[in-house]
Amino acid sequence: MSVTYALALPESRTKRQAQLYGTRAQLAVGNGDVEGYLALAGCDKRAGTASYALRIINQSQHLLRARMTCARLRGEAILAYPLDIHVAPFSVSETLLPVRVADVGPYDRAIVQVAGGDVAFSLEAPAPPRMGKRSRWTLAAAASLALTLGTAFAAAASTPHLALLAAPDRALRGTTLDVPYAFGGWASLQYQLQTPDGKQLSAGLLKSHEGTLHFTVPSAAGSNLVLSVDVAGPFGRQRRTERIAIATPAAAKQRPATLTAPRISEFAVATAVVRAGANARFKYTTDAREGEIWLIDDAGRLWARAPISAYGETTLRVPQGAAGREMRAVLHARNQKLDTVASVGVMVMPGALAPDSQAGSQSSGTPKVAAANMTLSSEQAAPGDVITVMIDGNHGDARITMTDDSGQAVEQGDIPSTQNAVTLTAPSVTKATTYYVMASITQGIGDQTVVRKLAVSPRGNGAP
């Protein structure tokens, strides 16, 4: 809350004499006090100007701004001074403000509004007296008052005083210590940092009225340090001493290294055509420390496995029984308990075709039963011809797949255990092409794969 005091002469004196005085305001805020003074310093009738002395003592952390206006006789306010006066935190501002009476016109009083942060108050001073019979006496009184105030302001401004010394209560060894400071008056600041036994660690002389002192706390500084600041000038001196406790920083606890899941950025089949009974190469890029590559069919059965290498390439031996199956190659990468999986589809093509008597092959470990045989109604066809695929002998369900040389499935069909045949349509071609017809036949708990070739040629190129 703003408290304003008006300095006035006793009532026995004339009103004109009382108007020569100004006002003083003092405001208490949470982080410091703010004081302000405004008074009519003089009036030059020849130049047509009135001068006002403004003094603001800002001991807060807020930047204050002062603006001067004049209240006319009819109550209207007009800007008297075109520039705002800025008062920095923890500083003293003394300004002589001229007012051109001819530009402002007749006015009752001068008003200075001071605001900034949570600070707001106003100062008032009277207008210069109108010249009459006693104008000389009035002018003399105003001059005397201005001289008195000027002398008081000059004495106050010249007296050294320390406005700010923000030394911390505690600091850590081996760290940097920053101490903001601010002082006023006609003076300079001398500082020194010492140990309790008087050993000087740092010292200096500063003429800048505000800034920050920087110190490095030695590792062997002891339990505390003593910071002494001396503000001295021709009109006096002020000294302050601060003690700063020194602590040892706690040892930083080493955190265990964070374990992350392995990353797989590439996984591909390097072998152009994967054939049964041959090797298949796989390439990959991973930051895993260990892992394996698995070859798994659609039922989840594992056919082959091999560990990964640091070179990013692994070779698997594809079993003969995998011919004609759609498989998945799975890369299982591990970093201790964390793992990552990537997979790619693989179509296993048959290796060297066996004679009819050896076409059927049983899975290892299953009982030997009579092998089923597969025959085609024709081993040569033209585009659009219907090919009948027949299964001879005892069999369970059979999956019939026609693939091209790259292993891409062209057409598929199923033969239940209660039937013996299914029809396929020869694909459209522009040149003679060889296709593979594969039958995956179940027999009890075992299975076998039979492969036959089908030659498809355009009509007129020897096709029936």
N, C-alpha and C positions, 0 to 999 in steps of 0.2 A: 504494500500500500504506500502511496506517495504522501509525504508530509511536506508542506510548503510553509516557509516562514517569510513574512514580509517585514522588512526593516523600515521603520517610519519614525519621524521626529515626533515630539510631544504635540498634543492638540493645540497648544498655545501658539505654535508656529503656523505659518500660512500653508495652505494646500500646495501652493506652487513650490515651496521649499520641500515639502514631503514627497512630491513627485520626482525629485531628483534621485531618490533611492530606488533600488531594484529589489529583486527577490533572491532567495537562496532555497534550494530544495535538497533534501537528503533522503535517499531510498536505500533500504536494507533488503538485499536479495540473498538467495541461498548460498551463493559462492563469493560474496563480497559486497561492499557498499558502493553506491554511486552518489556523488555530490555535484550540484550545479549552482552557478552564480551568474546572474545577469544584471547589469546596471548601465545606466546612461552615462557614458564617459565624457561627452562634450558635444557642442553644437557650433558649427562654423556657418554664421549667417551669410558671409560673403560667398562661400562655396555652395551654400544651400544643402549641407549634409549634417546628419546627426550620427554620432559614433556610439556603439554599444560594446561594452566589455563582456565577453562570455568566457567562463572558465568551467570546465567539466573534468571531474576526477573520476575515472572509470576503474574501479578495482574489481570488476566482474570479468567473466570470460566472454562476454558478448561484445560484438562490434556495434557501437552506438552511432546513430545518425541524428543530427540536429538541423532543423529547418526553421528559418525566421520569417514571420509574417507580421503585418501591422493591422490592427483593428481600427477601422475608421470610426468617425463620430456616429455614423448611422448604423454601426454594427457590422458593416461589411469588412471582410478580411482580404488583404492583398499581399502577394509575395513581396517581401522587402529586400531580400538578399537572394540573388539568382542561384547560388551554389549551396549544396548541403555540406555541413561540416561533419566529417567522419572521425570518430574517436575509437582508437584501437583498444583491445582488451588490455587491462592493467597499464593504463597510460593516463597522462594528464594533457588536456588540450586547452590552450589559451588563445583566444581569437578576438580581434577588434573588428566589429561588423559595421560598415558604413551604410547609411540609409539616405538616399537622395530624396529630400522632402518635396522637391518640385515634381518628381516622378510619382511619388506615392500619394501626395496630397495631404491635407489635414488629417491627422489620425490621433487616436486617444492613447494607445499604448502599443508597445512592441512585445510580441510573444514568440518564444522559442520552444518548439515541440521537440523533445528528446525521446527516442524510442530505439529498441533493439532487444531481441530475445524476449525475456519476460520483464523487461524494464520499460516503463513509459511514464513520463511526467512532463510538466511544462514550467517555464520560467517567464516572468513578465517584468517589464520596465516601462516607465512613463515616457510619453512623447516629450520632445524639447519644449520648454515654455515659450509662449508667444511673447515676442518682444514688446514691452510697454515702457512705462516710466521707470519701472524697477528692473528693466532688463539687464542692466549692468550688474546689479546685485545678484540677480538670478544666474547670470553667466558666471559670475565669480564663485557662487556657491556650487554650481555644476562643475566648474574647473577644479575646485577644491575637493569635491567628492571624487571626481575622476582621478585626481592625483592620489588621493588616499587609497582608493580601490586599486589603482595601478601599482602603487607601492606595495600594498598588501599582496596583490596577485604575484608581483615580481618576487617578493620575498618568499611566498609559498612555493612558487615554481622553481626558485633557485635552491631551496633547501633539499639536500639529498634525502631520498627515502626509498627503501626497498619495497616494491609492490608485490613481487612474486619470487619465491624460491621453492620450487616443487621437488624437493629431494625425497626419494622413496625411503620408507622405513627399513626395507630389507632388499638385498641384492645377492646374486649368486656369484661364486668365484669363477673367474675366467670369462665373464660376460661383459657386455658394454653397458655403461650406466649413463643415462640421459637425464639431465636436470634442467628444465625450463626456468628462465629467470626474467625479471623485468624490474627496472628502477627508474625513478624520475629525479628531476632537479639538475642543477649544474654540477655534475659529478662524473666520476668514472668508477668502475667496479673492479676490485681486485679479489681473486679467489685462490684458495689452496686446499688440496686434498692431502690429509696426513693420516698416519696410523696413530693409535692412542699413545704410543711412546714418542711421538714427535717426528717420525720419519716422513719426509715430504715425498708424495707420489706424483703430484701434478700441481702447477700454479700458472697464473697468467693475469694480465691486465686487459680489461675490455672497456671500450667507450660506447659501443652500441647499447642502447637503452633496453633492448629486449633480444632474446635469442635462446639458445640451448647449450649448456655445457656438456661435453662428451668426455667420459672417462672409461678406461679399461681396468676392470677389477683384477688385480694380480691373483694368481693361484695361492700365493703365500701371504695374503693380505691380513691374516689374523681374524679375530672374531668380529671386529667392527672398524669403520673408518669415520674420520671427522672431516666435514666440509665446512670451511670458514669463508664467509663472504663479507667484504668491507666496501661499502659505498661511501666515498669521501669526496668533498669539494670545498670551495672557499667559504661556504655558509654552513658547514657542519659535516657530520659523518654518521653512518649507521652501520652497525655490525651485527651479523647473525651467524650462529653455529648450529649445524645439523649433524646428528650421529646416524650412521647407516649400518645396520647389522649385516654381517656377511655370513652366508650359508653355503654349504657344499651341495651341489646338485646331486640328486639321487641317481644311482647307476641305472641306466636304461635297461630294461628287461629285453632279452633277445627272444623274439617271437620265432617259433618254428616256421620253416619255409612252407608256404602254402602249396599244397599238392593239387594240381589241376588235372582234369581228364585229358587223355591224349587227343591230339587233333589229327584227322585224316583228311588231307587236301586232295589226294588223287588215288584212285584204285581202278585198274583196268586190266583186261586180258590182252597180253602181248602176242599170243599165238593167233594167227589169222583163223585157222580152222582147228577146233579141238576135236581130236579123234580118240576113240577108245584104244587102249593099249599103248598110247604114245604119251609124251611129256607135254604139259601145258605150262606156259610161263605167265606170271602175273607181275605187274609193276605197280608200285604204290609210293606215296610220300606221306610220312607220318613221323611225329616226334615221340612215339611210344618207345618204352624201354624194352618191352617184350611183347610177344603175341604170336598168333598162328593164322594160317589160311586153311579153311575147311572147304571141302567139296560135298554139298548136301543136295539130295533130291527133294522132290516136292513133298514127300512123306516125312521129311526130317531125318532120313537115314544118312549117316556119315559114310562117304565112300573113300575119301583120302584126306590127309592133313599133312602140313609141313610148317616149321617155324619161320617167322619173318627174319629178315637179315638187315644189317645196317646199310646195305647198298640199295635197298628199295626194290629188290627183285627176288622172287621165289619160284621154284619149279616143282610142279606136282606130277606124279605118275597117275594117269587116268586108267582105272580098271577096264578090262574088256567088257564086263557086264554092264557098264554105263552107256554102251552104244544105244543111240536113239532116245536118250532121256534128256529132258530139260532140267538142268541143274542150276544151282546157285553157288558161286564162289563167295565165301564170307571171310572178310578180314576182321579178326578179333584182336584189337590192340589194347594193351594194358599198361598202366602206371600204378604199380602196387595194387590198391583196392579199387581204383577207378579204371573204367574201360570204355571203349568206343567201338562200335561195329559199323562196317560198311559192306555192301554186297553188290554183286553184278551177276546178271543172268548168263548162263553158258549152255549152249546146245551141243551135246556130244555126238559127233558123227561116227559112223562105223569105221573100223580100221580095214585091214585086208579081208575081203569077203571069203567066207569058208564055203566048201561044197555043201550040197543039200543035206548030206548025212551029218554034217557038223554044224549046220546053221543054228540049231537051237543050243543054247548054253544055259545051264542052270546056275543059280546063285550058289556060292560056296557054302558048305555046311548044311544043305537041304537034301532030302532023300532023292535018289535017282528014280525018275518016272519016265514013261514013254514020252519022247519029245514030240511036240506038235510041229506041223510043217505048214508053211504058207506058200500059196501059189497064186499067180496072176493070170487072169484070162488072156492077157497078151503082154509081152515084154516090149512091144513097139506100138506106138499109138500116134494119132494126129490130134491137134488141138480140138477139144470138145468131145473126144471119144470117151465112152464110159468104160472104165476098167473095173472088173470084178475081182475083189480080193477074197480068197477062200482060205479058211483054216481047217486043216485035216488033223484027225486024231482027237484024243481027249484034251480038253482045255477049259480054262475058266474064262473070265472076262478078258478081252483083248482090246488094246488101244492101237488104232491104225493111223499112221502119220506119213504124209508125203512131204519131203523136204527137198530143197535145191542143194547145190554143191556147197553153199556157204552155211547150211544148217538151218536156213529160214523155213519155217513150216508154211506149206502152200495149202494143204487141205488135210482135214482130220476126220476120223470116224471111229465108231465103237462097234465091237462084235460081242454081244452078251454070250454067256456060257451056253445059252439055249439055241444059239444060232451059229452058222458057220461062214457067213459071207457078208460083205458090205461093198458098195460101189463107190468109186471115185471118178472124178471127171478130169481128163487130161488138160493141163493149163494151156493158155495161148502162148505160142513162141514164134519167133521170126527166124530161128535157126535151130539146128539139131541140138537138143539139150538133154542131159541125163539127170533124172530124178531118182530119189531113193524112197522106197516104200518100206517102212519099218513097222513091225508088229511087236508090241510089248504084251506078252501073254502070261497070265498067271496060271500056275498049276499047283493046286493045294497051297502049301506054305511057301513054295518057290515061285520063280518067274524065269522067263527066258525072252530073248529078243531075236527076231528073225528079220533079215534085211534082204530086199530084192531090188534090182535095178529096173527102171522104166525109161526107155528112150522115147522122147517126144520130138517129132520132126514136122515142119510145115507140110501141108498137103502138096503133092507133086514132087517132093524130095525123097521119094522112096517109102513114104508112109502108106499103109494100106488104105 
